[in-house]
Amino acid sequence: MVSLSSPSSHPKKIVDAHHHFWDLSLNYHPWLCDTQPIAFRYGDYSAIRQNYLLDTYLLDSKNYVVQGSVYVETEWDPKDLRGEVLYVSKLMKSQALPSVAVMHVRLDDEDAEAQLEFQSAFDFVKSIRHKPTANARPGNNESGGMENTQWRRGFSALSRLGLRFDLQTPWWHMHEAHSLACDFPDTTIIINHSGLPADRTPTGLHNWKEAMRLVSECPNIFIKISGIGVPQQAWTVASNGWIVETLIELFGVHRCMFASNFPVDKVCASFDEIYGGFEQIVASFSDSEQDMLFRSNANRIYDMGLA
């Protein structure tokens, strides 16, 4: 049986490229606090409708040395446009993690540029995430949010402000991501959660691969290998290895980052199962290549300034 955690005598150093913290006693998150649950790709998420803070994260990741991390916006109260960055600012002053943050701005708002300017004034804010409108399933030819003129106007301000963009959208909108990257070559785009390969049928995986092949042509697009759990199934190398290997083959080792997506992915796997799986999948890679995937790429791409 393959061990799913690093040996305790020599724990692996990582930089977690995507995780969340939230304190539901202080801050309102509609998707976590409202009685009516929302549609969620992992199914039942009741297990994460509770506070998730640094002490719990460190317990989850105890078999690894987390040298740095990227806090990613948590779908904060949409009526409070500035609350989340102020919350993260307090965290940064009182604890070792996170190292940097990805904040939320609705790029299609009329005052998007002013909101981006406010966020960029915090030196730990390295990127922005606003999930563009997407079709519920492949085969629908309606345009998604990345083709919206107002949305693109907001997007156009990112490079000037030194901000990256974290893109979470299903693979059937990757042709729009390709167009966006080509039209804004000076803006770094970081695809979240592997392009969401939820359909594990042979046809679904083939179409996902072709979509990811298209965006891999753009040198300003990078990818987080995370969020690849399957509801009601164990996270295994057998089920996820091909996806990880395919992304590294398409994008190259230098454009990929491993991430936990905790506590969201906690509903389908433990931290050790996810990172231990990553370790097993890339065990044949050189030490420097493994370090890029687990640590140094995230440090470089998000300009963390870690040693």
Buried (B, 14 or more C-beta within 10 A) or exposed (E): EEEBBBEEEEBBBBBBBBBBBBEEEEBBBEBBEEEEEEEEBBEEBEEBBEBBEBEBBBEBBBBBEBBBBBBBBBBBEEEEBEBBBEBBBEBBEEEEBBBBBBBBBBBBBEEBBEBBBBBBEBEBBBBBBBBBBBBEEBEEEEEBBBBBEBBBBBBBBBBEBEBBBBBBBBBBBBBBBBBBBEEBEEBBBBBBBBBBBBBBEEEBBEBBBEBBBBBBEBEBBBBBBBBBBBEEEEBBBEBBBBBBEBBBEBBEBBBBBBBBBBBBBBBBBBBBBBBBBBBBBBEEBEEEBBBBBBBBBBBBBBBBEBE
